[in-house]
Amino acid sequence: MDRYVAEECLKWLMRKGKELIMIPTQITDYVDLNCSIINKEDKRVPFNVEIKERYKNEEQLAKYPCAELKEEKLERMKSITPEGTQLLYMVLLNKKECLIFNLSKLDWSKVEKRNWRIKRTQFNPYSDYVTYPTFFIPYDMAVAKCDCSNFFNQYELNLQ
C-alpha cells in the first residue's frame, strides 16, 4: 500500500516534469524506489526514495512535529545511493499528508539528533524497547507536501 500511495504522490507532485520513471526495489533493499525524471532543462535527474508511514495523534503531532529517521537507516540508504543521485525521504503521515525531504540537500545543522526509545516491533504489544540514535527532521523542512488521503482511499477501493 505504501508504495502505491508513494508512487501516486510522486506522479502528482512531479506532474510538470517529463518522463517520470519509478522502479520498486526488493523488500530487503535499503530504499523503496529507484526513480528518475527529466527536468525542465531536459536533463535526467535520478533519485532514490525511502517511504515511511507514521501515525501521530494530535498531542504527539504538537509535541513532535518531526520526521524520525534512525541514523543506521540513513547510513544504509546513503550506502546504496550513487553519487549524483538525490536521496529523498517520504513520510506518509496519518494517511493524510505526504511530506518529502531531500536528504541530499538538507541543512543537517538544523536537525536534532538524539536517542529514541521505541518498541523493537511496533505492532507487537509484548515487544521489548530498544534505543536508536535518531534524527528528528522538522516537518517544515519538507521540500514538497501533498494530501495523500485520496490515494489511500483509491488503494482500499481497488482491494474490494
Buried (B, 14 or more C-beta within 10 A) or exposed (E): BBBBBBBBBBEBBBEEBEEBEBEBBEEEBBBBBBBBBBEEEEEEBBBBBBBBBBEBEEEEBEEEEBBBBBBEBBEBBBEBBEEEBBBBBBBBBBBEBBBBBBBBEBEEEEBEEEEBEBEEEEEEEEEEEEEBEBBBBEBEBBEBBBEBBEBBEEBEEEEE
